[in-house]
């Protein structure tokens, strides 16, 4: 798949050239992006069916959306006579982590140079056109339009906003503006209020684990929220980022806070959960995280468990 990702930008430039050069109407642009995405999404699906890792597929989908958004951004600059707009297009949440499962929403932040209530018409038009294009192409997009100060205010007021912004990643646009955001966010929201943040992370952990009976042995677990699910891994990343300045869990091995074996088990488990979630999304054709009894058999069969009966396949899969 690595070769595919290397060639993705080249494929995009060739396939989307008419849109980049402003040769198409709005409806023609939508058709072009739909065709491009259909081909590339099918390639990623084939990688999944061939046994690609869960994170590998999720990274490929995030890279694909990055490519499309950069193309749309470039087309808007070309339409504006080469004049770049003072705005940064930022991925947040799971998309910000560079992991996008097949039917997950795209979370975008339009980072602005001034308060969102004082947007000049060109910026309003750019944001509106990009969102309409994404919706028309078929994406579910969660978005926010905020200045740096508004981002800080929202992060202080709501922990979900804070963790989403901790995973922020620049896709396209004003890199200087994004750098200013990173610097201020780090100062105001990561270095300050650490004790309160850790208390809230512990509270989140307790609340979720209580909801799911404080056990991994559930008849129908939720791959994202249940005990030992994806959210637990992400909690470790957030705490590590605030406490030690890095979300890479390998750094915890070097700091002797994790053994190498434990680190490998965490990484393998997180990758496996992504692979399960990818299969759930592909099969259901929508975002779903609940591993129901019926879907357990579907996933076990799709993953080619060797046991002869569907019951034995499912048992082996659920043990994993």
Buried (B, 14 or more C-beta within 10 A) or exposed (E): BEEBBEEBBEBBEEBBEEBBEEEBEEEEBBBBBEEBBEEBBEBBBEBBEEEBBBBBBBBBBBBBBBBBBBBBBBBBBBBEEEEEBBBBBBBBBBBBBBBBBBBBBBBBBBBBBBEBEEBEEBBEBBBEBBBEBBEBBEBEBEBBBBBBEBBBBBBBEEBEBBBBBBBBBBBBBBEEBBEBBBEBBBEBBBEEBEEEBBEBBEEBBEEBBEEBEEEEEBEEBBBBBBBBBBBBBBBBBBBBBBBEEBBEBEBBBEEEBBEEEEBEEBBEBBBBBBBBBBBBBBBBEEBBBBBBEEBBBBBBBBBEBEEEEBEEBBBBBBEE
